[in-house]
Amino acid sequence: MADSDAITSVEAALQVAGEVITLKRTYREVWSTKRGSTKETYDGNTSEYFVDGVPCKKYAFDDKIKALVPEDVFRLLTSVGYFPDVLPWQKRRAVLFDMTGTLTDREIMAKDPTFAPLLEGMGKLTLEDYKKKLTSEKKGFTGVKNETPARLNECQKTVRDLTGLDFAAAKAEAATLEEQRGQLSAQLIALEHNGAVDAKRLEIREAQLELDKLTAENNAFRAQQTAGAVNVGDLRRQLEGEKSRLSATQTLLEGARRSIAGHDRSIEESRSHWITVNGEAFTGGTCPTCGQTLPFEQLKAATETFEAQKRQRLKEIEDNAAMQKESRAAAESRIQSLQAEITDRENRIKELESQIQAANAARVTPVDMEGYADQAATIRARIQRLEGDLQAMNKDAAQVKAGLRSELETIEAQIKHAQEVIAKEGVLQYARQRIEEIQTDANNAAAALEAIEQMLYLIEEYARHKARFVEEGVNSLFRVARFRLFREQANGGLEERCDVVCGGVPYLGLNNGAKINVGIDIINTLSRHFGVAVPLFVDNAESVTRLEYADTQVIRLVVSESDTGKLRCEYEN
């Protein structure tokens, strides 16, 4: 019999709840001879599954096994090295915590009165959130503490600088200066209301009104001469507007023409593309892997898919061409409209140019009223003489006003200085009040920091207490194996771990026999936790002097010097 005809079969009889269940799986290779060839080729392999001698599908076989024991649990219970060496430490830790039903932080704290203040301070927060809250508050209070010296120094400097000022004298001086300023202001107002100066100003205003009236009459006389004449300025503004709009319309026309050219190119490109796609033919009749011709059904399906995709591509090209044609037609319509508009504007420009030429030819040059120039010159001379008189009168009053204003400026400066001194009294009071507030805040921050530090220290102590508490709870479940779930770091914090040790020696440092016994001890505890016992395979069992007791069927694999080339089984009850 060739190797390819061999059938590999594995069968197991399991006792489950007092009932024997048999599971069997066979494995064989599948070979076949292709048409036109005398040589067999490998087509893969196949498996058959049986439960209690009854054939079944793979999924039913797998479901039966899962009902007996889940795959992940089965791995934990059948190999002495899987849990301590293969399983990631995070998953080991999760399994151990699930086994012990670890208490919550609040439940652990409640067992030790040392942590009563911590339990009360947490309130509804978790321990981690409470620690974050305390750390954040500590940062804020530390900032207050660190900033206090600078703030105090600034306020104390202000107090030292302002303590020697005489605020009462400044207030008295300010009152006296205010009285002097009022007297000088009254004198200036009296000079401003000088009667002779006001009368002279009135004469000047009356003469100016007389000149304005004469000028208005002359303007009306000149306007009568040009009444009914065309306003050339308005016509020129209209002409410039029409030219500007004509230029804009011509720009739009050029754009529409360029748009048509672009649409024409797109239509021609669509036509060429359509011809190219329409000429394509299906060429995928062979398998891309082996090169053989596809079966009829697959070839038919592939051809239909190709043709459907080809029709879709042709339709997309046709739709795009139709859209380009519609856009081109719209652009042509726009060109006709713009050309008509350009013609209208060109005609309007010619008409306005003709109107301007006619208006210039009929223009009339107006003349002033008889005697206007002489009368206006007489009035202007009178106004000039009156303004000279007023200037002479103001010159004398100006000298007096200048002296008064100079005195006022000096008094204003003195008042300002006195007010600045008076204002500093409020600054001094605020600085003294601020010193008291800063010292109070500093004291409160120091007290709060001390309380926070005490609570953070208690949290660290609780972390160590919890580590011991949890490790003791976990390790109490095992006879030989021990687990180190935490490790204290150099900075005082705790690092989460799940190291397996035995007699203080890490698992990786144990000899093979000790590793096997540690693994059996772990499996005993896991079997009790999961409520199931499965056959246990122990490889290299010859290295163990005394095998740890296991409450399940143990299959010991031993290297025997006397047994060569043949597997021998011994059964022990």
VOGU-3710 file (C-alpha; in Angstrom, 3 decimals, decimal comma):
1> madsdaitsv> 0,000/0,000/0,000  1,335/3,403/-0,972  1,787/6,121/1,648  -1,002/8,056/-0,021  -3,449/5,203/0,718  -2,750/5,288/4,467  -5,543/6,504/6,770  -4,570/8,120/10,063  -7,134/7,622/12,818  -7,283/8,928/16,389
11> eaalqvagev> -9,929/7,750/18,878  -10,468/8,690/22,514  -12,845/7,272/25,112  -13,786/9,839/27,751  -15,734/9,364/30,966  -18,069/12,321/31,467  -20,414/12,378/34,467  -20,267/8,573/34,683  -20,967/8,110/30,973  -18,372/6,969/28,410
21> itlkrtyrev> -18,209/9,082/25,233  -16,014/8,116/22,252  -14,591/10,701/19,856  -12,897/9,669/16,622  -11,290/11,520/13,702  -9,724/10,029/10,539  -7,411/11,794/8,120  -6,470/10,745/4,563  -5,049/12,285/1,395  -7,132/12,704/-1,773
31> wstkrgstke> -5,505/11,759/-5,123  -7,106/11,675/-8,588  -6,182/11,041/-12,226  -7,043/13,881/-14,615  -8,526/13,162/-18,050  -5,839/12,452/-20,596  -3,234/11,609/-17,944  -2,151/8,352/-16,300  -0,430/10,074/-13,367  -2,241/10,718/-10,075
41> tydgntseyf> -2,188/14,250/-8,678  -2,657/15,414/-5,068  -5,991/17,230/-4,557  -5,723/17,931/-0,827  -6,902/15,977/2,174  -10,125/15,104/3,906  -11,194/14,265/7,454  -14,103/12,275/8,852  -15,577/12,768/12,317  -17,437/10,341/14,623
51> vdgvpckkya> -19,152/10,749/18,009  -19,982/7,437/19,716  -19,410/5,750/16,335  -21,932/8,020/14,547  -20,525/10,057/11,573  -21,036/13,800/11,862  -19,954/17,116/10,339  -16,919/19,001/11,619  -18,983/21,783/13,232  -21,083/19,211/15,158
61> fddkikalvp> -17,873/17,427/16,234  -16,377/20,748/17,432  -19,598/21,677/19,240  -19,558/18,343/21,081  -15,978/18,943/22,248  -16,783/22,504/23,312  -19,751/21,190/25,304  -17,377/18,871/27,190  -14,687/21,490/27,831  -13,924/24,827/26,052
71> edvfrlltsv> -10,767/24,841/23,942  -8,983/27,522/25,973  -9,723/25,661/29,233  -8,635/22,369/27,652  -5,221/23,861/26,867  -4,805/25,022/30,461  -5,626/21,567/31,894  -3,685/19,252/29,547  -0,173/20,757/29,482  1,871/21,339/32,638
81> gyfpdvlpwq> 3,885/24,128/30,981  1,120/26,030/29,185  -0,158/28,188/32,079  3,183/29,113/33,735  5,300/29,462/30,562  3,218/29,913/27,382  0,167/31,903/28,501  0,879/35,704/28,551  1,246/37,046/32,086  -1,719/39,392/31,653
91> krravlfdmt> -4,012/36,424/30,928  -2,478/34,393/33,782  -3,247/37,294/36,092  -6,839/37,531/34,825  -7,442/33,795/35,398  -6,043/33,986/38,942  -8,155/37,019/39,833  -11,230/35,256/38,429  -10,450/32,228/40,602  -10,069/34,211/43,819
101> gtltdreima> -12,998/36,530/43,226  -10,774/39,409/44,359  -12,486/41,887/46,631  -12,977/45,508/45,556  -10,792/48,277/46,964  -13,627/49,397/49,254  -14,113/45,859/50,614  -10,378/45,466/51,286  -10,168/48,874/53,002  -13,166/48,088/55,165
111> kdptfaplle> -11,256/45,148/56,700  -8,470/47,386/58,074  -9,285/50,534/60,164  -5,954/52,035/59,060  -7,555/52,897/55,730  -10,822/54,307/57,112  -9,774/57,932/56,317  -8,978/56,880/52,736  -12,322/55,101/52,347  -14,146/58,176/53,646
121> gmgkltledy> -12,155/60,588/51,471  -12,842/58,620/48,271  -16,579/59,093/48,540  -18,115/57,773/45,309  -14,841/57,974/43,359  -12,681/55,002/42,446  -9,265/54,826/44,058  -7,574/55,697/40,753  -9,837/58,718/40,154  -9,380/59,850/43,756
131> kkkltsekkg> -5,599/59,689/43,337  -5,872/61,737/40,123  -8,026/64,285/41,941  -5,534/64,561/44,827  -2,594/64,884/42,402  -4,380/67,674/40,533  -5,218/69,509/43,763  -1,639/69,070/44,963  -0,379/70,719/41,790  -2,673/73,704/42,354
141> ftgvknetpa> -1,740/74,167/46,014  1,948/73,718/45,214  1,633/76,533/42,678  0,098/78,785/45,351  2,895/77,885/47,761  5,651/78,540/45,211  4,164/81,845/44,029  3,561/83,232/47,559  7,064/84,743/48,152  7,010/86,708/44,890
151> rlnecqktvr> 3,480/87,991/45,502  4,281/88,992/49,075  7,489/90,736/48,011  5,620/92,761/45,376  2,916/93,910/47,826  5,419/94,638/50,594  7,479/96,781/48,208  4,326/98,763/47,361  3,658/99,348/51,084  7,255/100,484/51,700
161> dltgldfaaa> 7,136/102,917/48,740  3,800/104,526/49,733  3,959/104,583/53,548  5,831/107,958/53,711  3,316/109,927/51,595  1,217/112,706/53,324  -2,259/112,054/51,949  -3,978/114,673/54,175  -1,677/117,460/52,915  -2,281/116,352/49,311
171> kaeaatleeq> -6,058/116,552/49,814  -5,821/120,075/51,326  -3,546/121,265/48,511  -5,911/119,847/45,885  -8,879/121,756/47,406  -6,958/125,082/47,349  -5,817/124,579/43,748  -9,370/123,707/42,630  -10,571/127,053/44,024  -7,807/128,978/42,173
181> rgqlsaqlia> -8,625/127,145/38,913  -12,278/128,218/39,206  -11,337/131,911/39,590  -9,004/131,885/36,548  -11,625/130,082/34,413  -14,223/132,772/35,289  -11,825/135,533/34,137  -11,229/133,758/30,803  -14,972/133,397/30,200  -15,475/137,134/30,798
191> lehngavdak> -12,812/137,963/28,183  -14,386/135,575/25,685  -17,708/137,465/26,004  -16,257/140,932/25,193  -19,187/143,097/23,753  -17,110/145,238/21,319  -15,510/142,160/19,783  -18,931/140,526/19,371  -20,326/143,658/17,611  -17,407/143,685/15,161
201> rleireaqle> -17,948/140,012/14,401  -21,635/140,737/13,734  -20,711/143,430/11,165  -18,443/140,942/9,378  -21,236/138,310/9,247  -23,739/140,833/7,839  -21,290/141,897/5,102  -20,616/138,248/4,238  -24,389/137,601/3,962  -24,752/140,600/1,617
211> ldkltaenna> -21,956/139,158/-0,597  -23,553/135,713/-0,564  -26,937/137,171/-1,630  -25,342/139,088/-4,521  -23,450/135,975/-5,661  -26,672/133,905/-5,592  -28,497/136,468/-7,753  -25,652/136,442/-10,275  -25,625/132,637/-10,417  -29,372/132,624/-11,079
221> fraqqtagav> -28,867/135,200/-13,870  -26,189/133,005/-15,507  -28,382/129,879/-15,121  -31,244/131,568/-17,037  -28,881/132,000/-19,981  -28,162/128,263/-20,173  -31,692/127,051/-19,355  -32,756/124,196/-21,633  -29,192/123,394/-22,700  -28,120/119,753/-22,747
231> nvgdlrrqle> -25,910/118,623/-19,833  -22,780/117,451/-21,650  -21,272/116,074/-18,434  -24,201/113,663/-17,935  -23,952/112,539/-21,540  -20,219/111,826/-21,162  -20,820/109,775/-17,978  -23,487/107,740/-19,801  -21,077/107,185/-22,713  -18,289/105,902/-20,419
241> geksrlsatq> -20,743/103,529/-18,689  -21,908/102,071/-22,019  -18,303/101,537/-23,152  -17,474/99,733/-19,905  -20,505/97,459/-20,212  -19,692/96,788/-23,886  -16,172/95,647/-22,926  -17,556/93,308/-20,243  -20,072/91,810/-22,708  -17,312/91,230/-25,286
251> tllegarrsi> -15,268/89,382/-22,594  -18,272/87,139/-21,879  -18,638/86,441/-25,624  -14,989/85,317/-25,887  -15,498/83,042/-22,885  -18,581/81,447/-24,477  -16,654/80,820/-27,689  -13,819/79,163/-25,757  -16,428/77,052/-23,943  -17,797/75,772/-27,281
261> aghdrsiees> -14,289/74,819/-28,375  -13,809/72,891/-25,124  -17,137/71,079/-25,564  -16,179/70,159/-29,143  -12,933/68,613/-27,914  -14,748/66,650/-25,204  -17,355/65,377/-27,730  -14,593/64,250/-30,122  -12,720/62,532/-27,255  -15,932/60,717/-26,219
271> rshwitvnge> -16,475/59,581/-29,805  -12,924/58,138/-30,015  -13,243/56,540/-26,586  -16,598/54,971/-27,550  -15,083/53,430/-30,698  -12,162/52,016/-28,669  -14,389/50,491/-25,960  -16,908/49,194/-28,512  -14,082/47,361/-30,277  -12,919/45,523/-27,134
281> aftggtcptc> -13,521/41,757/-27,006  -13,484/39,268/-24,135  -10,047/37,633/-23,745  -10,273/36,021/-20,274  -11,120/32,441/-21,291  -8,295/30,785/-19,360  -7,507/30,338/-15,654  -4,908/32,970/-14,573  -3,291/30,378/-12,238  -2,971/27,139/-14,278
291> gqtlpfeqlk> -3,606/28,467/-17,815  -6,338/25,923/-18,595  -9,521/26,871/-20,425  -12,332/27,800/-18,048  -15,365/25,444/-17,802  -18,351/26,436/-19,948  -20,442/27,842/-17,074  -17,552/29,940/-15,713  -16,647/31,084/-19,250  -20,264/32,050/-19,917
301> aatetfeaqk> -20,516/33,964/-16,609  -17,209/35,759/-17,217  -18,287/36,704/-20,782  -21,655/38,040/-19,579  -19,909/40,069/-16,850  -17,485/41,514/-19,408  -20,314/42,443/-21,802  -22,369/44,028/-18,987  -19,374/46,106/-17,889  -18,700/47,056/-21,529
311> rqrlkeiedn> -22,320/48,221/-22,008  -22,109/50,207/-18,800  -18,872/51,927/-19,936  -20,403/52,713/-23,375  -23,491/54,190/-21,690  -21,331/56,363/-19,433  -19,418/57,629/-22,513  -22,705/58,333/-24,341  -24,173/60,133/-21,308  -21,054/62,311/-21,017
321> aamqkesraa> -21,192/63,160/-24,748  -24,890/64,045/-24,468  -24,153/66,317/-21,508  -21,358/68,045/-23,486  -23,734/68,572/-26,431  -26,378/70,112/-24,181  -23,771/72,429/-22,677  -22,551/73,363/-26,175  -26,109/74,198/-27,312  -26,565/76,393/-24,223
331> aesriqslqa> -23,265/78,172/-25,012  -24,378/78,820/-28,626  -27,650/80,306/-27,367  -25,663/82,469/-24,976  -23,426/83,678/-27,855  -26,454/84,792/-29,889  -27,825/86,686/-26,892  -24,447/88,357/-26,225  -23,974/89,321/-29,888  -27,408/91,008/-29,914
341> eitdrenrik> -26,534/92,820/-26,687  -23,199/94,006/-28,176  -24,984/95,377/-31,234  -27,455/97,288/-29,026  -24,641/98,782/-26,939  -22,614/99,819/-30,003  -25,696/101,623/-31,382  -26,262/103,345/-28,040  -22,606/104,505/-27,981  -22,927/106,019/-31,459
351> elesqiqaan> -26,132/107,783/-30,414  -24,515/109,280/-27,273  -21,466/110,452/-29,254  -23,791/112,221/-31,704  -25,703/113,894/-28,829  -22,430/115,107/-27,243  -21,218/116,523/-30,571  -24,538/118,360/-31,079  -24,537/119,721/-27,503  -20,985/121,077/-27,890
361> aarvtpvdme> -21,959/122,847/-31,091  -24,973/124,525/-29,404  -23,180/125,515/-26,200  -23,865/129,134/-24,857  -21,252/131,031/-22,707  -23,158/132,845/-19,890  -22,228/136,421/-18,654  -22,544/138,130/-15,223  -25,203/140,739/-14,229  -24,425/144,327/-15,094
371> gyadqaatir> -22,311/145,895/-12,285  -21,847/142,544/-10,437  -18,045/142,661/-10,406  -17,881/146,221/-8,958  -20,485/145,572/-6,259  -18,778/142,304/-5,187  -15,336/144,003/-5,023  -16,751/146,796/-2,802  -18,291/144,318/-0,339  -15,084/142,199/-0,169
381> ariqrlegdl> -13,029/145,328/0,597  -15,411/146,211/3,426  -15,146/142,691/4,882  -11,338/142,888/4,743  -11,328/146,219/6,615  -13,696/144,896/9,342  -11,544/141,748/9,818  -8,463/144,002/10,317  -10,287/145,925/13,030  -11,300/142,652/14,744
391> qamnkdaaqv> -7,745/141,334/14,603  -6,409/144,458/16,361  -9,044/144,167/19,082  -8,278/140,450/19,611  -4,548/141,087/19,822  -4,863/143,043/23,060  -7,274/140,501/24,605  -5,063/137,622/23,462  -2,137/138,780/25,575  -4,300/138,784/28,714
401> kaglrselet> -5,787/135,385/27,830  -2,317/133,923/27,259  -1,259/134,888/30,776  -4,425/133,403/32,282  -4,041/130,153/30,318  -0,403/129,829/31,419  -1,467/130,139/35,071  -4,239/127,576/34,451  -1,781/125,053/32,948  0,498/125,375/35,987
411> ieaqikhaqe> -2,413/124,868/38,399  -3,732/121,912/36,337  -0,342/120,192/36,595  -0,241/120,804/40,367  -3,805/119,432/40,746  -2,885/116,345/38,717  0,148/115,642/40,916  -1,933/116,063/44,105  -4,616/113,688/42,731  -1,959/111,077/41,888
421> viakegvlqy> -0,763/111,185/45,484  -4,342/110,912/46,800  -5,040/107,918/44,486  -2,065/106,042/45,980  -3,828/105,948/49,347  -6,262/103,365/47,894  -3,350/101,436/46,401  -1,663/101,332/49,824  -4,842/100,057/51,516  -5,306/97,363/48,820
431> arqrieeiqt> -1,651/96,252/49,134  -1,993/95,820/52,928  -5,254/93,889/52,459  -3,666/91,756/49,719  -0,733/90,849/52,022  -3,198/89,462/54,569  -5,069/87,516/51,840  -1,838/86,065/50,394  -0,634/84,958/53,841  -4,033/83,374/54,546
441> dannaaaale> -3,999/81,574/51,162  -0,440/80,382/51,799  -1,387/78,989/55,218  -4,473/77,278/53,771  -2,404/75,844/50,890  0,225/74,515/53,313  -2,464/72,840/55,434  -4,161/71,387/52,343  -0,836/70,133/50,982  -0,072/68,406/54,265
451> aieqmlylie> -3,488/66,688/54,203  -3,051/65,659/50,553  0,450/64,316/51,184  -0,885/62,262/54,090  -3,688/60,873/51,911  -1,302/60,088/49,001  1,011/58,304/51,450  -1,990/56,328/52,700  -2,826/55,400/49,086  0,740/54,099/48,598
461> eyarhkarfv> 0,511/52,137/51,823  -2,825/50,717/50,705  -1,308/49,676/47,368  1,328/47,645/49,222  -1,302/46,249/51,601  -3,513/45,263/48,662  -0,575/43,610/46,893  0,121/41,458/49,979  -3,595/40,788/50,487  -4,201/39,720/46,886
471> eegvnslfrv> -1,022/37,643/46,636  -1,845/35,825/49,896  -5,361/35,111/48,637  -4,101/33,763/45,314  -1,218/31,754/46,738  -3,482/30,144/49,350  -5,128/28,210/46,503  -1,914/26,374/45,560  0,235/23,824/47,373  3,566/24,228/45,544
481> arfrlfreqa> 3,256/27,097/43,095  3,441/30,710/44,193  2,661/33,888/42,240  4,293/37,308/42,476  1,585/39,710/41,285  3,325/43,007/42,141  6,870/44,356/42,202  7,942/47,557/43,949  9,789/49,926/41,636  12,690/52,248/42,410
491> nggleercdv> 10,373/55,272/42,523  8,227/53,629/45,220  5,391/52,657/42,881  4,089/49,131/42,246  4,368/47,363/38,902  1,689/44,769/38,049  3,127/41,344/37,135  2,267/37,659/37,267  5,530/35,741/37,847  5,417/32,050/38,785
501> vcggvpylgl> 7,873/31,048/41,542  8,530/27,958/43,644  10,527/28,066/46,872  11,577/31,641/46,002  13,021/30,536/42,628  11,473/31,961/39,422  9,798/29,403/37,167  12,395/29,792/34,389  15,168/29,037/36,908  13,617/25,749/38,110
511> nngakinvgi> 14,837/22,352/36,943  12,567/20,302/34,688  11,174/18,155/37,515  10,242/21,178/39,622  8,605/22,841/36,598  6,462/19,716/36,033  5,315/19,564/39,671  4,535/23,300/39,686  2,486/22,788/36,514  0,585/19,838/38,030
521> diintlsrhf> -0,176/21,878/41,171  -1,526/24,719/39,000  -3,662/22,296/36,945  -5,113/20,741/40,121  -6,312/24,186/41,252  -7,567/25,145/37,769  -9,478/21,828/37,511  -11,256/22,561/40,808  -12,042/26,100/39,614  -13,452/25,059/36,224
531> gvavplfvdn> -15,121/21,944/37,637  -13,670/19,615/35,055  -10,778/17,099/34,959  -9,211/16,055/31,671  -6,298/13,688/30,914  -2,986/15,322/31,739  0,074/14,780/29,514  3,475/14,982/31,267  6,436/14,920/28,861  9,997/14,162/30,038
541> aesvtrleya> 8,495/12,519/33,127  11,708/10,572/33,685  13,216/13,788/35,142  10,749/13,803/38,074  11,722/11,804/41,153  8,338/12,243/42,834  5,448/13,395/40,649  2,945/15,780/42,284  -0,433/14,136/42,878  -3,054/14,944/40,239
551> dtqvirlvvs> -6,729/14,155/40,668  -7,116/13,086/37,027  -5,745/10,604/34,499  -2,014/11,293/34,044  -0,218/10,217/30,883  3,491/10,147/31,676  5,840/10,193/28,666  9,131/8,598/29,780  12,372/8,042/27,852  13,455/4,429/28,473
561> esdtgklrce> 16,895/3,204/27,438  15,667/-0,399/27,096  12,829/0,543/24,743  14,123/1,432/21,280  12,053/1,845/18,141  8,725/0,897/19,714  6,295/2,698/22,007  5,423/0,662/25,128  2,499/1,518/27,413  2,177/0,721/31,093
571> yen> -1,018/1,301/33,032  -1,124/2,147/36,709  -4,299/2,465/38,747
//
